[in-house]
Amino acid sequence: RGIDNFLLLSMLKKTDSALKALISQPDFRVDGFICPGHVATIIGAESFRFLPERYGLGAVVCGFEAADILMGVQSLMKQIVNHAPRLENEYTIAVSPHGNSAALEIMKRVFKPQRDVWRGLGEIEDSGMGLREEFSQYDGGLYFGFQPKNTEDTTACCCGDIICGRKEPYDCPLFASCCTPERPVGPCMVSGEGACAAAYHYGRTVD
């Protein structure tokens, strides 16, 4: 359309790359995954089949309503108890096996995988989505010279360890004191889906 004043700073991430990096951690101790329904809506449930086939870990795609989560937890627990890891799709109302082909084609045309930085995991190869060269004129990162650094914030925030499952939100010295949903310090408290935000709202004993 001839628009030349538009810039895009892509922070898009690839979930599968992050999961593989997480599983490769020496202290990894997870028996299965509830896979994100909103991601699977685009990339398809089959994108998570590597979890049981390559790593022997249970995987259940589910939605976000309370009943969806409970169904996902139940399915995952059955897999673990029966020592029968597999891929299950409990969110068939929105997620198909191979995802949204039109969206995937557009993503493939516009973006390319690139090395990216993840909190708690560091740099992961092919885990981000950057604009392809033919769209470089719209690349805000190039225009502003922005490059994310592979460094953790020098604060007492434990978000990296919480995201990786090494610590609970209650283990963070900032939790519910100087770090609250109203004044968040780390991303686990910023997002309503974050572990710290959930623990703050639903896991605390309030006098």
C-alpha positions in Angstrom: 0.0 0.0 0.0 3.0 2.3 -0.1 3.1 2.8 3.6 6.7 3.7 4.6 6.3 4.9 8.2 5.6 1.5 9.7 8.2 -0.5 11.8 7.9 -3.8 13.5 10.0 -5.0 16.5 9.3 -8.8 16.5 9.3 -10.4 19.9 7.7 -13.6 18.5 9.0 -16.8 20.0 8.9 -20.5 19.0 7.5 -22.6 21.9 9.0 -25.9 20.6 12.6 -24.6 20.7 12.2 -23.3 24.2 10.7 -26.6 25.4 13.6 -28.6 24.0 16.1 -26.2 25.7 14.2 -26.5 29.0 14.2 -30.3 28.8 18.0 -30.3 28.1 18.7 -28.5 31.4 20.6 -30.8 33.8 18.1 -30.2 36.6 15.0 -30.8 34.5 12.4 -32.8 36.5 9.0 -32.5 34.8 6.9 -35.5 33.9 4.6 -33.9 31.3 3.3 -30.7 29.7 0.0 -28.9 29.3 0.6 -27.4 25.9 -0.7 -23.9 25.1 -4.0 -24.0 23.2 -3.6 -20.6 21.7 -0.2 -21.5 20.2 -1.5 -24.8 19.0 -4.4 -23.1 17.3 -1.8 -21.7 14.8 0.9 -24.4 14.7 -1.3 -27.4 15.3 -1.4 -30.1 18.0 1.0 -32.3 16.1 3.8 -29.7 16.7 4.1 -31.1 20.2 4.3 -34.8 19.3 8.1 -34.6 19.8 7.5 -34.5 23.6 6.3 -38.1 23.9 8.1 -39.5 20.9 11.5 -38.0 21.5 11.5 -37.4 25.2 8.9 -39.8 26.6 6.9 -37.0 28.2 3.2 -36.6 28.3 1.6 -33.8 26.4 -1.9 -32.5 26.5 -3.2 -29.5 24.5 -6.0 -27.7 26.3 -7.9 -24.5 26.5 -8.0 -21.8 29.2 -11.4 -22.2 30.9 -11.5 -23.9 34.3 -13.1 -27.1 32.8 -10.4 -27.1 30.0 -7.6 -26.9 32.5 -9.1 -29.6 34.7 -9.6 -31.9 31.7 -6.0 -31.3 30.7 -4.6 -32.1 34.1 -6.7 -35.2 34.4 -5.5 -36.5 31.0 -1.9 -35.8 31.9 -2.2 -37.5 35.3 -3.6 -40.6 33.6 -0.6 -40.7 31.3 1.8 -40.4 34.1 0.1 -42.9 36.4 -0.1 -45.4 33.6 3.4 -44.7 32.3 1.9 -44.1 28.9 3.1 -40.7 27.6 1.4 -39.6 24.4 0.0 -36.5 22.7 -3.6 -35.7 23.4 -5.7 -32.8 22.1 -8.4 -31.8 24.5 -9.1 -28.5 22.7 -10.5 -29.8 19.5 -13.0 -27.0 19.3 -10.2 -24.6 18.3 -7.1 -26.8 17.6 -6.6 -29.1 14.6 -3.8 -31.6 14.2 -1.9 -29.4 11.7 -3.0 -25.9 12.7 -4.0 -22.9 10.6 -2.4 -23.4 7.2 -3.2 -19.9 5.9 -1.6 -18.3 9.0 1.4 -20.6 8.8 2.0 -19.8 5.2 2.0 -16.0 5.9 4.3 -16.5 8.9 6.7 -18.5 6.7 6.7 -15.8 4.0 7.3 -12.9 6.4 9.4 -14.3 9.2 12.4 -16.5 9.6 13.7 -18.4 12.7 16.5 -16.7 14.5 18.6 -17.0 17.6 16.8 -15.4 20.6 17.1 -14.8 24.3 14.9 -16.4 26.9 14.7 -15.6 30.6 16.2 -18.4 32.6 17.4 -20.3 29.5 19.7 -17.8 27.8 20.2 -17.8 24.0 18.4 -20.5 22.1 19.1 -21.2 18.4 16.1 -20.8 16.0 13.8 -19.9 18.9 12.7 -16.4 17.7 11.0 -15.1 14.6 12.6 -12.2 12.8 11.6 -10.5 9.6 13.0 -11.8 6.4 15.5 -9.7 4.4 12.8 -8.6 1.9 11.0 -6.9 4.7 14.0 -5.4 6.4 12.8 -1.9 5.7 10.1 -2.5 8.3 12.5 -4.0 10.9 12.4 -1.8 14.0 15.4 -3.7 15.5 17.6 -2.7 12.5 16.3 0.8 12.4 16.9 1.5 16.1 19.9 -0.7 16.4 18.2 -2.8 19.1 19.7 -6.1 20.1 18.4 -8.0 23.2 21.3 -8.9 25.6 21.8 -12.3 27.0 21.9 -11.1 30.6 19.6 -11.5 33.6 18.5 -8.5 35.4 20.7 -7.8 38.4 17.8 -7.9 41.0 16.6 -10.3 43.6 13.8 -11.3 41.2 13.7 -15.1 40.7 11.6 -15.2 37.5 14.1 -17.2 35.5 14.2 -20.0 38.1 10.5 -19.9 38.5 9.9 -20.2 34.8 12.2 -23.2 34.7 10.5 -24.8 37.7 13.5 -24.6 40.0 11.7 -22.3 42.5 8.2 -21.5 43.6 6.9 -17.9 43.6 7.0 -18.0 47.4 10.8 -18.6 47.2 11.3 -15.2 45.7 12.2 -12.6 48.3 10.3 -10.0 46.4 7.1 -11.9 46.1 4.0 -10.1 47.6 6.3 -7.5 49.2 7.7 -5.0 46.7 6.5 -7.2 43.7 2.8 -7.3 43.3 0.4 -7.2 40.3 0.1 -3.4 40.8 3.8 -2.9 41.0 5.4 -5.9 39.3 9.2 -6.4 39.2 9.4 -9.5 37.0 7.4 -10.9 34.1 6.0 -13.7 36.2 4.0 -11.1 38.0 3.3 -8.8 35.0 1.2 -11.3 33.1 -2.2 -12.4 34.4 -1.1 -15.9 33.2 2.2 -15.7 35.1 3.1 -18.1 37.9 3.6 -15.3 40.4 0.4 -13.5 39.6 -1.5 -16.7 39.9 0.1 -17.5 43.2 -0.5 -13.9 44.5 -4.2 -14.0 43.6 -5.1 -17.6 44.4 -2.3 -19.2 46.5 -1.8 -16.8 49.4 -3.3 -17.0 52.9 -4.6 -13.4 53.5 -5.2 -12.2 57.1 
